[in-house]
Amino acid sequence: EDFPDDVIEMGVGLREVVLSSNVINFIPPDAFENLSRLISLDLNDNMLQELPEQLGLLTDLTNLQLRRNRLADLPITMRKLVSLQTLDVNDNLLREVPQGFGLL
């Protein structure tokens, strides 16, 4: 399953997106381009193996839920998420935290 096109098309007005338990395994690079006002993104319980670098565009994001996926790495661009207050990456396959991530 891919990230739903409907969410991408809804765009700028969205503040919260909950897509937990949807068997999503791919997020296209352009998925976040029109979601710049997003403050909460819940992708728990999917099958994601990677996140696009464009995740760093979501600078208003305060809550990011990625629990129970298959992530081995986090994109270095996540350090641009300066408003992030909650990040849940439990139950993934993470090997390390990206350099500079502690600057959040």
C-alpha positions as CSV (number, residue, x, y, z in Angstrom):
1,E,0.0,0.0,0.0
2,D,1.1,3.5,-0.8
3,F,0.4,6.7,1.1
4,P,-3.2,7.7,0.1
5,D,-3.4,10.2,-2.8
6,D,-6.5,11.7,-1.2
7,V,-4.4,13.0,1.7
8,I,-1.8,14.5,-0.7
9,E,-4.6,16.2,-2.6
10,M,-6.3,17.6,0.5
11,G,-3.1,19.5,1.1
12,V,-2.5,22.7,3.0
13,G,-5.6,22.8,5.2
14,L,-4.8,19.6,7.0
15,R,-3.5,19.9,10.6
16,E,-3.7,16.2,11.6
17,V,-3.4,13.0,9.7
18,V,-4.0,9.5,11.2
19,L,-3.1,6.6,9.0
20,S,-2.3,4.0,11.6
21,S,-2.9,0.3,10.8
22,N,-3.1,0.7,7.0
23,V,-0.3,-1.6,5.8
24,I,1.4,1.5,4.2
25,N,4.9,0.5,2.9
26,F,5.8,3.5,0.7
27,I,5.4,7.2,1.0
28,P,6.2,9.1,-2.2
29,P,8.7,11.9,-2.0
30,D,6.1,14.6,-2.9
31,A,3.6,13.4,-0.2
32,F,4.5,16.2,2.2
33,E,4.9,19.1,-0.2
34,N,1.3,20.4,0.4
35,L,1.1,19.4,4.1
36,S,3.2,22.2,5.5
37,R,0.7,23.1,8.2
38,L,0.5,19.6,9.6
39,I,1.0,19.4,13.3
40,S,0.3,15.7,14.0
41,L,1.1,12.6,11.8
42,D,0.3,9.1,13.0
43,L,1.8,6.3,10.9
44,N,1.8,3.7,13.7
45,D,1.4,0.0,12.8
46,N,2.3,0.2,9.1
47,M,5.1,-1.5,7.1
48,L,7.3,1.5,6.4
49,Q,10.9,0.7,5.7
50,E,12.0,4.2,5.0
51,L,10.7,7.8,5.2
52,P,11.2,10.4,2.4
53,E,13.8,13.2,3.0
54,Q,10.9,15.6,2.4
55,L,9.6,14.8,5.9
56,G,11.8,17.7,6.9
57,L,9.4,20.1,5.2
58,L,6.9,19.6,8.0
59,T,8.4,22.3,10.3
60,D,5.1,22.8,12.2
61,L,4.9,19.1,13.1
62,T,4.7,18.7,16.9
63,N,3.7,15.0,17.1
64,L,5.1,12.2,14.9
65,Q,4.0,8.6,15.6
66,L,6.0,5.9,13.8
67,R,5.6,3.0,16.3
68,R,5.6,-0.6,14.9
69,N,7.0,-0.1,11.4
70,R,10.1,-1.6,9.8
71,L,12.3,1.5,9.9
72,A,16.0,0.9,10.1
73,D,17.0,4.6,9.7
74,L,15.5,8.0,10.1
75,P,16.2,10.7,7.5
76,I,18.7,13.3,8.5
77,T,16.2,16.0,7.5
78,M,14.2,15.2,10.6
79,R,16.5,17.5,12.4
80,K,14.6,20.3,10.6
81,L,11.4,19.4,12.6
82,V,12.1,22.2,15.2
83,S,8.6,22.2,16.6
84,L,8.6,18.4,17.3
85,Q,7.6,17.6,20.8
86,T,6.6,13.9,20.6
87,L,8.4,11.3,18.5
88,D,7.5,7.6,19.0
89,V,9.7,5.2,17.1
90,N,9.3,2.2,19.4
91,D,9.3,-1.3,17.8
92,N,11.2,-0.5,14.7
93,L,14.5,-1.8,13.4
94,L,16.5,1.4,14.1
95,R,20.3,1.0,14.2
96,E,21.2,4.6,15.2
97,V,19.9,8.1,15.6
98,P,21.0,10.5,12.8
99,Q,23.8,12.8,13.6
100,G,22.5,16.2,14.8
101,F,19.2,14.7,15.8
102,G,19.8,15.7,19.4
103,L,19.6,19.3,18.4
104,L,15.8,19.2,18.3
